[in-house]
Amino acid sequence: MTSTPLPQDPAGLAARFEAERPRLRAVAYRMLGSFSEAEDAVQEAWPRLQRDGAGEVRNLAGWLTTVVGRICLDMLRTRTARREDPLEEGGAVEIHVPDPVVRPLDPVHEAETADSVGLALLVVLDTLAPAERLAFVLHDMFAVPFEDLAPIVERTPAATRQLASRARRRVQGQVPPADTDLARQREVVAAWVAASRAGDFEALLELLDPDVLLRVDAGPGTASKLVRGALEVAGQAALYGRLAPSSYAAFVGDGVGIVAAPNGTPTAVLALTVRGGRVVQVDIIVDPPRLSGLTGAQWK
């Protein structure tokens, strides 16, 4: 591959960067699971390109991908250190559900959903060590060679390959397999909304896998929840019945979910993982500051 000189004029360099921005956003979102942090990471790559743009870059897309990956790695390490700080006495373990990509449930956005990442996967990615997450995301999702990733994580290519392998095993073991048939997902979601509106506990119970897992992220310092089992989850779901009249189906991540929006303002987003016609996982966000920033296809 021959080297391609970057434009020397600021406008030309900015245009090249903007052309890469959508893909860089997708990289950073998968690395961080946060819209605001992903945007910060992408924006931080711009001054680095300006600084190094006087030389030749062999592959601008690859160069920017590794730069954004390095920035995200540093952000993840800072985040991990912060989470490992001792909790105050009586503090509870924080339940964190990554920011959801939400789109209207229409044919225009259906194709985009196939290229999206689900909340269930992002939740598991949050449990990986920072270097494991980088190796998995950049190699498995964006085909960055291990030889290019090794300097970022300060390991040999073989050791970097092992990082990705460990991450892959974790993902395969903890992300529940899901139905990819969006029409079937719509049926289950519609039944969920109907049962919630009717206050039909038995109908809700019929929709749930016996080992269903529910996560509720209500924001820092609030009553987040982690619940397992059909009876318990159905009971929790019934508590959200008051939101049912204002709820509607939408694409959430890579599947069909639910948005509750009384008076047009989102107050809850539910991502339902469906397998065999039953819900095996529910991830709920009821964190108003984050829901105010709901966004769509640019983060796919």
C-alpha positions in Angstrom: 0.0 0.0 0.0 1.4 3.4 -1.0 1.5 6.4 1.3 -1.1 9.1 0.6 -0.1 12.6 1.7 -2.7 14.4 3.7 -4.0 17.7 2.5 -1.8 20.5 3.8 -4.6 23.1 3.8 -6.8 23.2 7.0 -10.0 22.9 5.0 -8.9 19.8 3.1 -7.6 18.1 6.3 -10.9 18.9 8.1 -12.9 17.5 5.2 -10.9 14.2 5.3 -11.5 14.0 9.1 -15.2 14.7 8.8 -15.5 11.9 6.2 -14.2 9.5 8.8 -16.3 10.8 11.7 -19.3 8.5 11.4 -17.1 5.4 11.5 -15.0 6.8 14.3 -18.2 7.5 16.3 -19.2 3.8 15.8 -15.8 2.7 17.1 -15.8 5.0 20.1 -19.4 4.1 21.0 -18.6 0.4 21.1 -15.5 1.1 23.1 -17.3 3.3 25.7 -21.0 2.7 25.5 -21.6 6.4 26.1 -22.6 9.0 23.5 -21.0 12.0 25.2 -17.7 10.1 25.9 -17.6 8.7 22.4 -18.1 12.2 21.0 -15.3 13.5 23.2 -12.9 10.7 22.1 -13.6 11.4 18.4 -13.1 15.1 18.9 -9.8 14.5 20.7 -8.5 12.7 17.6 -8.8 15.9 15.5 -6.0 17.9 17.2 -3.8 14.8 17.0 -4.4 14.6 13.3 -3.6 18.3 12.9 -0.4 17.9 14.9 0.7 14.9 12.9 -0.8 15.8 9.6 2.3 17.4 8.2 3.7 13.9 7.5 2.4 11.1 5.4 -0.2 8.7 6.7 -0.3 5.3 5.0 -3.9 4.6 5.8 -5.9 7.5 7.3 -8.9 5.4 8.3 -6.7 2.9 10.0 -4.5 5.6 11.7 -7.6 7.4 13.0 -9.1 4.2 14.2 -6.0 3.3 16.3 -5.8 6.9 17.6 -9.4 6.8 18.8 -8.9 3.3 20.2 -5.9 4.6 22.2 -8.0 7.6 23.5 -10.8 5.3 24.5 -8.4 2.9 26.2 -7.2 5.7 28.4 -10.8 6.8 29.2 -11.7 3.2 30.1 -8.7 2.9 32.4 -9.7 6.1 34.2 -13.3 4.9 34.4 -12.2 1.5 35.8 -10.0 3.1 38.4 -12.9 5.4 39.5 -15.3 2.4 39.8 -12.8 0.6 41.9 -12.6 3.3 44.5 -14.1 2.1 47.8 -17.8 2.7 48.2 -19.1 4.8 51.0 -20.4 2.8 53.9 -23.9 1.5 53.0 -23.4 2.2 49.3 -24.9 -0.2 46.7 -23.3 -1.7 43.7 -24.1 0.5 40.7 -26.1 -1.0 37.8 -25.0 0.6 34.6 -26.8 0.1 31.2 -25.0 1.8 28.3 -26.6 4.5 26.3 -29.2 3.1 23.9 -29.4 3.9 20.2 -33.1 4.4 19.5 -34.7 4.7 16.1 -38.3 4.9 14.9 -39.8 1.5 14.1 -40.2 1.9 10.4 -38.7 0.3 7.2 -36.3 3.2 6.7 -34.5 2.4 9.9 -34.8 -1.4 9.8 -31.7 -1.9 7.6 -29.6 0.3 10.0 -30.7 -1.9 12.9 -28.9 -4.9 11.4 -25.6 -3.0 11.6 -26.2 -1.8 15.2 -24.9 -3.2 18.5 -27.3 -4.4 21.2 -27.4 -3.3 24.8 -26.9 -6.9 26.0 -23.5 -7.0 24.2 -22.5 -3.5 25.5 -23.4 -4.6 29.0 -21.0 -7.5 28.8 -18.3 -5.3 27.1 -18.5 -3.1 30.2 -17.3 -6.1 32.3 -14.1 -6.6 30.3 -10.7 -5.2 31.2 -9.9 -2.1 29.1 -7.2 -3.9 27.0 -9.5 -6.9 26.4 -12.3 -4.6 25.2 -10.0 -2.7 22.9 -8.6 -6.0 21.4 -12.1 -7.4 20.9 -13.8 -4.3 19.5 -11.1 -3.2 17.2 -10.2 -6.6 15.9 -13.5 -8.5 15.9 -15.7 -5.6 15.0 -13.5 -3.4 12.9 -10.8 -5.9 11.5 -7.8 -4.0 12.9 -4.8 -6.4 12.8 -3.3 -7.5 16.1 0.0 -6.2 14.9 -1.5 -2.7 14.9 -3.2 -3.2 18.3 -0.2 -4.6 20.1 1.6 -1.2 20.6 -1.5 0.4 22.0 -1.9 -2.2 24.7 1.9 -2.6 25.1 1.9 -6.3 24.4 3.1 -8.6 21.7 0.7 -9.5 18.8 0.3 -13.0 20.2 -0.6 -11.6 23.7 -3.0 -9.2 22.1 -4.6 -12.1 20.3 -5.1 -13.8 23.7 -6.8 -10.6 25.0 -9.3 -10.8 22.2 -9.8 -14.5 22.7 -10.6 -14.1 26.4 -13.0 -11.3 25.6 -14.6 -13.4 22.9 -15.2 -16.3 25.3 -16.8 -13.9 27.8 -19.1 -12.4 25.2 -20.1 -15.8 23.9 -20.7 -17.1 27.4 -22.7 -14.1 28.8 -24.5 -12.4 25.9 -27.8 -14.4 25.5 -28.4 -15.7 22.0 -31.4 -13.8 20.5 -33.9 -14.2 17.7 -32.9 -12.1 14.7 -36.4 -12.1 13.3 -37.5 -8.6 13.8 -41.1 -9.5 13.0 -41.1 -12.0 15.8 -39.5 -9.5 18.1 -42.3 -7.0 17.3 -44.9 -9.6 18.2 -43.4 -10.2 21.6 -42.9 -6.4 22.3 -46.5 -5.7 21.2 -47.7 -8.5 23.6 -45.6 -7.0 26.4 -47.1 -3.5 25.9 -50.6 -4.9 25.7 -50.2 -7.0 28.9 -48.7 -3.9 30.7 -51.6 -1.7 29.6 -54.1 -4.3 30.8 -52.3 -5.0 34.0 -52.3 -8.7 33.0 -49.7 -10.2 35.3 -50.2 -13.8 33.9 -49.8 -12.6 30.3 -46.5 -10.9 31.3 -45.4 -14.1 33.0 -46.1 -16.1 29.8 -43.7 -13.8 27.9 -40.8 -14.4 30.2 -38.1 -17.1 30.2 -37.9 -18.8 33.6 -34.4 -17.4 34.1 -35.0 -14.0 32.6 -32.6 -11.2 33.9 -33.7 -7.6 34.5 -31.4 -4.7 34.9 -32.7 -1.2 35.8 -30.3 1.7 35.6 -31.9 4.7 37.2 -28.8 6.8 37.3 -26.0 7.4 39.9 -27.2 7.3 43.5 -30.6 6.0 42.8 -32.5 2.7 43.2 -31.0 0.7 40.4 -32.0 -3.0 40.3 -30.7 -6.4 39.2 -33.5 -9.1 39.3 -33.6 -12.6 38.0 -36.5 -15.0 37.5 -39.8 -14.8 35.8 -42.0 -14.1 38.8 -39.7 -11.4 40.2 -39.2 -9.8 36.8 -43.0 -9.8 36.0 -43.6 -8.1 39.3 -41.1 -5.4 38.5 -42.5 -5.0 35.0 -45.9 -4.5 36.5 -44.6 -1.5 38.4 -44.0 0.2 35.0 -47.6 -0.4 34.0 -48.4 3.3 34.6 -46.1 4.1 31.7 -47.8 1.6 29.4 -50.3 4.1 27.9 -47.5 6.3 26.7 -45.3 3.4 25.6 -44.5 2.5 22.0 -42.3 0.1 20.1 -39.0 1.3 18.7 -35.7 0.0 17.4 -33.4 -0.1 20.4 -29.8 -1.1 19.6 -30.0 -4.1 17.3 -33.5 -5.2 18.1 -37.1 -4.1 18.9 -37.6 -2.4 22.3 -39.9 0.0 24.1 -39.8 3.7 24.7 -42.1 5.3 27.4 -42.7 9.0 26.7 -45.4 10.7 28.6 -46.2 14.1 27.1 -43.6 13.3 24.4 -40.6 13.3 26.8 -38.8 9.9 27.1 -38.8 8.7 30.7 -37.8 5.0 30.1 -36.2 2.9 27.4 -36.5 -0.9 27.5 -34.3 -3.2 25.5 -35.8 -6.7 25.3 -33.7 -9.7 24.3 -36.0 -12.3 22.8 -35.2 -16.0 22.2 -37.7 -18.6 21.1 -40.6 -16.2 21.5 -39.7 -15.4 25.2 -37.9 -12.5 26.8 -34.6 -13.7 28.3 -33.2 -10.3 29.2 -34.5 -6.8 29.9 -32.3 -3.7 30.2 -34.1 -0.6 31.4 -32.8 2.9 31.5 -34.8 5.5 33.6 -32.0 8.1 33.9 -33.5 11.4 32.7 -30.3 13.2 31.9 -29.2 10.4 29.6 -32.6 9.9 28.1 -32.7 13.5 27.1 -29.8 12.8 24.7 -31.5 9.9 22.8 -30.0 9.7 19.4 -30.1 7.4 16.4 -28.3 6.2 13.3 -25.1 8.3 13.7 -24.0 5.9 16.5 -24.9 2.7 14.8 
